[in-house]
Amino acid sequence: MKSGGRLASLDALRGFAIASMVLVNNPGDWKHLYAPLAHARWNGWTFTDVVFPMFLFCAGVAMTLSLGRRARDGASRGALFAGAARRAGVVFLVGLALNFLPAFDPSTVRIPGVLQRIALCLLIAAPIVIWGGWRASAVAIVALFAAYTVPMLFVPVPGADGVTAAGRLEPGNDFIRRQAVGRNFDRIIRLSQRSDSSRRIALVAQSLIGQNFVERNLFTAAH
């Protein structure tokens, strides 16, 4: 259902995502926390863990609606990607600027913030949607999840305890953080705990799910 030229269901989901973000970031008392308002340590998931994927889904849907509208107006694929890249750049810079608040201290600023992750995911996902269509998006979703999941579950890797085995998912013993970072493990594991860099593959797939949700009916029809 559209209201005033907007997709009312998307606006409602965005509002719910924002309200959820405010709730999980301000639970009232961090010493007596209601379990669903905390992230799972590493195994399982809670309500809090679905808030960011919800934002990515909304961003993917919104981008596809925008691309579809511009494509119907005659914009070339190159122009569509340039517009998506500009939007991603603005979102990234806004997020970076917010991370400098309240104290402007470049030595402690956290570069991979929430808005920066969204911008990066959309920048990677946009060309897949623009040049590949909904089928390429579906293939990319499966491939991205497989690229993350298969090594984690089936590739043996030496853990921090010296034991080599496959399917070890405990932090410090999993494939992504042991094998992929090599000799720099100790330094990079600290960075990954701040940036969640090993999850970027799955995050791109989550934004593609939102794009693929409306891609088949809106964007491909324009071409």
C-alpha positions in Angstrom: 0.0 0.0 0.0 1.4 3.4 -1.0 0.7 6.6 0.9 1.6 10.0 -0.7 3.9 8.3 -3.2 5.7 6.3 -0.5 5.5 2.6 0.4 3.7 2.6 3.7 4.8 -0.9 4.7 8.5 0.1 4.2 8.1 3.3 6.3 6.4 1.3 9.0 9.2 -1.2 9.1 11.8 1.6 9.1 10.0 3.1 12.1 9.9 -0.2 13.9 13.7 -0.7 13.2 14.5 2.8 14.6 12.4 2.2 17.7 14.0 -1.1 18.2 17.5 0.4 17.9 16.6 3.1 20.5 15.3 0.4 22.8 18.3 -2.0 22.6 20.8 0.9 22.9 19.0 2.3 25.9 17.7 -0.6 27.9 17.7 1.4 31.2 20.1 -0.5 33.3 23.1 -2.4 31.8 23.6 -4.3 35.1 20.1 -5.8 35.1 19.5 -6.4 31.4 16.5 -8.2 29.9 18.1 -11.0 27.9 16.5 -10.2 24.5 17.9 -6.7 24.7 21.5 -8.0 24.6 23.5 -9.4 21.7 24.2 -13.2 21.8 27.8 -13.7 22.7 28.5 -15.8 19.6 26.1 -18.8 19.6 22.5 -18.2 18.8 20.7 -14.9 18.4 18.4 -12.5 20.2 15.9 -9.8 19.2 18.8 -7.3 19.4 20.7 -9.3 16.7 17.9 -8.8 14.1 17.8 -5.0 14.4 20.8 -4.3 12.1 19.7 -6.9 9.5 16.3 -5.1 9.5 18.0 -1.9 8.6 19.9 -3.6 5.8 16.7 -5.1 4.5 15.0 -1.7 4.5 18.0 -0.1 2.8 17.9 -2.8 0.1 14.2 -2.4 -0.6 14.5 1.4 -0.7 17.5 1.3 -3.1 15.7 -1.0 -5.5 12.6 1.2 -5.5 14.7 4.2 -6.3 16.6 2.4 -9.0 13.4 1.1 -10.6 11.9 4.6 -10.7 15.0 6.1 -12.2 15.3 3.3 -14.7 11.7 3.8 -15.9 12.6 7.5 -16.4 15.3 6.4 -18.9 18.5 6.6 -16.7 21.4 4.4 -17.9 22.9 1.7 -15.8 26.1 3.8 -15.4 24.0 6.7 -14.1 22.1 4.5 -11.8 25.4 3.2 -10.3 26.8 6.7 -10.0 23.8 7.8 -8.1 24.0 4.7 -5.8 27.7 5.4 -5.2 27.0 9.0 -4.3 24.3 8.0 -1.9 26.6 5.4 -0.3 29.3 8.0 0.0 27.0 10.5 1.8 25.8 7.8 4.2 29.4 6.8 5.0 30.5 10.4 5.6 27.5 11.1 7.8 28.2 8.0 9.9 31.8 8.9 10.2 31.0 12.5 11.3 28.6 11.2 13.9 31.4 8.9 15.3 33.4 12.0 16.1 30.7 13.2 18.5 30.8 14.2 21.3 34.6 14.5 21.4 36.6 15.2 18.2 39.4 12.7 18.7 40.8 11.0 15.5 42.9 8.6 17.6 39.8 7.0 19.1 37.2 7.4 16.3 35.5 4.1 15.3 35.5 4.1 11.5 33.3 1.0 10.8 30.1 2.4 12.3 26.5 1.3 11.6 25.9 3.8 8.8 29.3 3.0 7.3 28.5 -0.7 7.1 25.2 0.1 5.5 26.9 2.3 2.9 29.5 -0.4 2.1 26.9 -3.1 1.7 24.8 -1.1 -0.6 27.8 0.0 -2.7 28.8 -3.6 -3.2 25.2 -4.8 -3.8 24.2 -2.0 -6.2 26.1 -3.2 -9.3 24.8 -6.7 -8.8 21.3 -5.4 -8.9 21.8 -2.9 -11.7 23.7 -5.2 -14.2 22.6 -8.6 -13.0 18.9 -8.3 -12.2 17.0 -10.4 -9.6 18.5 -13.7 -10.8 22.1 -12.5 -10.2 21.0 -11.1 -6.8 19.6 -14.5 -5.8 22.8 -16.3 -7.0 24.9 -13.7 -5.1 22.9 -14.2 -1.9 23.5 -18.0 -2.0 27.2 -17.6 -3.0 27.9 -15.0 -0.2 26.4 -17.2 2.5 28.2 -20.2 1.1 31.5 -18.4 1.0 31.1 -17.6 4.7 29.5 -20.8 6.0 31.3 -23.6 4.1 34.8 -22.7 5.4 33.5 -22.1 8.9 31.9 -25.5 9.0 34.0 -27.8 6.8 37.6 -26.5 6.5 40.0 -27.7 9.3 42.0 -24.9 10.9 44.3 -24.7 13.9 42.7 -23.1 16.9 44.2 -20.9 19.5 44.6 -24.1 21.6 46.7 -25.8 18.9 44.0 -28.3 18.0 43.3 -28.5 14.2 39.6 -29.3 13.4 36.7 -28.2 11.2 33.5 -26.7 12.4 34.9 -25.0 15.5 32.8 -21.8 15.8 34.1 -20.5 19.2 35.6 -17.0 18.9 39.4 -17.4 18.3 39.1 -20.9 16.9 36.9 -20.3 13.8 38.1 -20.4 10.2 37.5 -16.7 9.4 39.5 -15.3 12.3 42.3 -18.0 12.3 43.0 -18.9 8.7 42.1 -15.8 6.9 44.2 -13.4 9.0 47.3 -15.6 9.2 50.2 -14.4 11.3 48.5 -11.2 12.2 45.8 -13.0 14.1 46.4 -11.5 17.6 46.3 -7.9 16.2 43.5 -8.4 13.7 41.3 -10.3 16.2 41.2 -7.2 18.3 40.3 -5.1 15.3 37.6 -7.6 14.2 36.0 -7.4 17.7 35.5 -3.7 17.1 34.6 -3.8 13.4 32.9 -7.3 13.0 34.8 -7.5 9.7 34.4 -11.2 9.4 30.6 -10.7 9.1 30.7 -8.3 6.1 30.1 -11.1 3.7 26.8 -12.0 5.4 25.9 -8.3 5.7 26.1 -7.8 1.9 23.8 -10.8 1.4 21.3 -9.3 3.9 21.0 -6.1 1.9 20.7 -8.1 -1.3 17.7 -10.0 0.3 16.0 -6.7 0.6 16.8 -5.7 -2.9 15.8 -9.0 -4.3 12.5 -8.8 -2.4 11.2 -6.2 -4.9 13.7 -6.5 -7.7 11.8 -9.0 -9.9 8.6 -7.1 -10.0 9.9 -3.5 -10.2 13.4 -3.2 -11.7 13.5 -5.9 -14.4 10.1 -4.6 -15.7 11.7 -1.3 -16.4 14.2 -2.9 -18.8 
